[in-house]
Amino acid sequence: MRRLFSLAVAGVLSFGCLASFAAADEGMWTFDNFPAAKVKHAYGFAPSAAFLDHLRKAALRSPGCTASFISPDGLVMTNHHCVLGCVGALSTAQKNLIENGFIAQRRQDEQRCPNFDVNQLVAITDVTATIHAATAGKTGAGANAALRAATVQVQQSCGSDQTVRCDLVSLYHGGIYDVYRYKHFDDVRLVFAPEFTVAQFGGDPDNFNFPRFDLDVGIVRAYENGKPAASPDYLRWSENGSKAGDLVFVPGNPGGTSRELTTSELTYERDYGLPATIAQSEELRGIYEEFARRGPEQAREVNETLFGLENGIKVQSGRRLALVEPAFFAAKVAEEKRLRAAVAAKPALRAEASAWTEIERVQALRASVARRQGAATGATRGLLGTAITLVRAAAERPKPNAQRLPEFTDQALPRIARAMSTSTPVFPDLQEVQIAFGFSKLRETLGTDDPLVKAFLGTESPDQLAHRLVAGTKLGDPAVRKALYDGGSDAIAASADPMIVFARAIDPQLRALRKDQEDRVVAPSRAAAERIAKARFTVYGTSIDPDATFTLRLSYGSVKGFQNPAGAQVPPYTTIGGLFERATGAPPYVLPKSWLDAKSALDLTTPMNVSTTNDIIGGNSGSPLVNARGEIVGLIFDGNIFSLGGDYGYDATRNRSIAVDSRALLEAFSKVYHADALVAEIRAARGR
Amino acid sequence: MRRLFSLAVAGVLSFGCLASFAAADEGMWTFDNFPAAKVKHAYGFAPSAAFLDHLRKAALRSPGCTASFISPDGLVMTNHHCVLGCVGALSTAQKNLIENGFIAQRRQDEQRCPNFDVNQLVAITDVTATIHAATAGKTGAGANAALRAATVQVQQSCGSDQTVRCDLVSLYHGGIYDVYRYKHFDDVRLVFAPEFTVAQFGGDPDNFNFPRFDLDVGIVRAYENGKPAASPDYLRWSENGSKAGDLVFVPGNPGGTSRELTTSELTYERDYGLPATIAQSEELRGIYEEFARRGPEQAREVNETLFGLENGIKVQSGRRLALVEPAFFAAKVAEEKRLRAAVAAKPALRAEASAWTEIERVQALRASVARRQGAATGATRGLLGTAITLVRAAAERPKPNAQRLPEFTDQALPRIARAMSTSTPVFPDLQEVQIAFGFSKLRETLGTDDPLVKAFLGTESPDQLAHRLVAGTKLGDPAVRKALYDGGSDAIAASADPMIVFARAIDPQLRALRKDQEDRVVAPSRAAAERIAKARFTVYGTSIDPDATFTLRLSYGSVKGFQNPAGAQVPPYTTIGGLFERATGAPPYVLPKSWLDAKSALDLTTPMNVSTTNDIIGGNSGSPLVNARGEIVGLIFDGNIFSLGGDYGYDATRNRSIAVDSRALLEAFSKVYHADALVAEIRAARGR
């Protein structure tokens, strides 16, 4: 599972052939710079402009994930783990949809997901010159302010139509600035979800592993004006599925990669950043695991959060393992050396040579400035984070749009307003544990004598303070939140809610820390990265793809297995029969009753999951796997363990994407779930 | 706190002057090779043979710690955290000695500690030639068997007197073999323990930090034949304490250092070993923290275990941070390069040059062989470990002494027999959590498809299996354990206890793994390390101290502060007044009532804790801090954060030991605790 795009995916152990990172099948290409000729050379098929346009319009961005239209009536396919929040929110004490799954046999049974949307990329416009002109010659706070103003201008250029959204996208770390214009679908309704146990069969032990046997699918439908949205650009289901060696494409929104980072940045990540994050996440994982043992209610409360945390731990650990692999790191060092040598050799670029040393200088600040900022952010979890948002919203909203913190611009505010007024489950016992953990880690990171720690804790312990705040707050109630949001600074100033009182008291220090970090770490890093990007263009052009940015990309590759660490060849397909063999009946290897009942009706030789060479990463979850005819042959939901190093570089020998095979999906829809309307819609769409 | 010697202590951030590791005050010297001339040169005082003999006989080894005689009647001083197990075992539901402390005002009130002993080093004999002859030309399993036989011969040479104990000690990783002969005191009784909150004031946040304010002291008494033991070699209390710059000695048992490891071994530790250990420990820490929230009973159950675990995490994290510090690691690389160059230049040593590449070869096996063995060991926690011990004891005891696993030799068996028959608290709820965690990590480390994982879990989940074993076992009952131990292989074969049944089933695989590890990793590593040690002797002689081995050593240094990371000078003393200022009243900054009541009677300017330059490490806990007259001026209980890198090298600029000042101890004994008999005995001993 690879949903949360901040928890990007990361490769491991020992990399076979890394003489150059520009390996076959590498690349998360933008749709306006897709290397069709390269694909033609490797696979004998060159995607046409129409083929690319069709994929771009069929693919969708959803919160932390990818999705795609699979019928002309707005039917959308994504992963179960991408709609898990929706499935949970639609569950009640009587009807646990996570456990039991959901099927809307009729359109009127489709249920709207709170806080879920999909976005279709309709246009890309290059605004590099404008942005570079706006920030030219500025540094630190000045550069941040200029970029912020330009971002707001881009957003405003879209107008006030709530179905349109414009984002300023920085590619190549500031080398290119584009405006991505989206059609925004706000009303998305749940159509189908399988039981959690088969969607996430194998749980954390099998996560990022292959062979794999998951039915990680969720089906929703986009609505417009209360009716199913028209979606003429949709993907048809393949008649025959795929076979080993087939060329396959993956359109999707890879969340982030770090392939353009300098070796000093990678060293910081390897030695300090990742280890610190992993250590805290492991401790919190233990807390959640044991919290779940308090009882079934607590297990339910923490389930999705634990699931995301464990995914993140695997990702971060995999990234760290890639960076400590000597051959892998040596390749990154060699790559940097080549570029720096090229820069030194070109008189026009010589001025950019200092960019690497500038970034090295900034790394030293990360241990102090960024570490403080990170610890402070980690100490404002749960409802305390909500309180900070309310306090800041009251202060920011009266300001001119361009002068606000970026999360409070006019384009961003509707989402905040909705989050404040929407009823989402809040569990005080879990809140208390989470908030206390944040306080405790703040003290551990900065030390008892640190002024910020003293400002937070005063004479209370982390547990005491968290208990007082959670026991006294009313912020779990959406009506209270809405009143505070709507009431603005007067309401905030008058509030005696302990969470608000506390947030008011610490916010000035949090803002100062954030500004310090932005001015002294973010701005100079960005400025230096832009100079390196400029140098890289001059040397290599756009023959390499930009780091992932949770925007739409296209990857190409083929259906292929790999060699595992023990030296055995892992074939690219598993089967439904293998799923039944692996089911011991003990968690996380439990099959739901629906599957056990359907066993005799199923063709056990049907391919279940499939591995391909596509270069993807977290955020690609829910991407369609598409053949050269543009048809669906699978549904991406994971990568193998070697894909985790993909954050820093692609290893063609072993990095594999994992998808649910389209044949298993249809077999399950029809024979396990008898989701006849769904199957009929997919089949009908194929014929059109 | 630095008790568990397996949790050795480790340095950090940025090392000031590491041009050479042979820095001033460095060294954990054996008593038969103490550099008196070096001390004379540095401090103008050369310890005489009589001075050294006196310290050697006054210092004691206790489980995981150090202690010392402080009166002629067997009175012994050590740390509170070293006797915490005893204090806990002597507690009852009505009388919580951990919370409330303990004072025996009369000798008859002194209470025997279960599983606590002290050992006095009475003789050191060099047997290097014998051992080298026994293992010469042997490799793998053959070398292990020869060394095992020689070890048993050494133990047997001591005879069957239970008050004598002989250990074969390997120094310089096999460069020197000595026999250390101890007088063994089995009957040790608790005399004084303060309340936990003041003994461990500041808890985990202040651990390995300075300024510090702990009264980490425990007083016990050694008995012989039911009477206080005669201890003519005891340490007198200093009249005036210490002052900045004073020369101070620390006799003690540093648990282990890794200063002689090769850079390939350090690289493995830095990139794989330590990160894996830290990750698992952090998760378990979270589990324990949340387990403690189940209720006050559970908090009590897990308190000491959590305390040890958090200490270990700090130590391991500190060691990792030292190894990722570029200057620190570069110094280790330079050191190795110098030695290898010297080896290459001497024809007589040229054959040893391959030892480094041999160790490098073995590192690759650690990721497979050692990792499997480690995961298996971690999966046999708590009562399951007890079951394995019972199953193995039954199989080993009938064998000839020299052919048994080393933990079942005649010298080792009495301790096992006592552990089996002694009543120690067993908490089923905690056992279940711990055992399930071990199973879960086994699966995570080796993967669901691994044969060992399948042998462990079958069709059960980690939680299910742990629950079944713990719910069904009777091994928490000492009578049951004793019957199984005494009953030997017949009793084991006949047992239907699920824990025994499970242990019987998996033990053959565990033994095979262990043997694989010993033959393919341990034996070749030792053989290569011996060759490097031989080369090092030839080049440097014994002018450098051997790596610590939890045997008696002597360190010298002086009372001195240090510069903290922010650049401020930290003075070497804190005061009792500072303790009161730091007490917020919230855990872990709570003072017990005894101290709050005594405040007005106390001299608040009395030095509380003191920092010195002595080179010590985990296992030195409880060591006396002694002046040049051989008098007690403090009680070692910790090191500062920079001492944690001491595992790999000593940084004279910032590595500091932390002790309770002797003046604070006396002030507390007399004015807070009114422990009049104790104070009288210390005062009387001073006069004798």
Interface residues (C-beta under 8 A of the other chain):
Chain A: G202 D204 P205 D206 N209 D271 Y272 P275 I278 A279 Q280 E282 E283 L284 R285 G286 I287 Y288 E289 E290 F291 R293 R294 I313 S317 R320 V324 V433 R443 E444 G447 T448 L457 G458 T459 E460 S461 D463 Q464 T584 G585 A586 P587 P588 Y589
Chain B: G202 D204 P205 D206 N209 D271 Y272 P275 I278 A279 Q280 E282 E283 L284 R285 G286 I287 Y288 E289 E290 F291 R293 R294 I313 S317 R320 V324 V433 R443 E444 G447 T448 L457 G458 T459 E460 S461 D463 Q464 T584 G585 A586 P587 P588 Y589
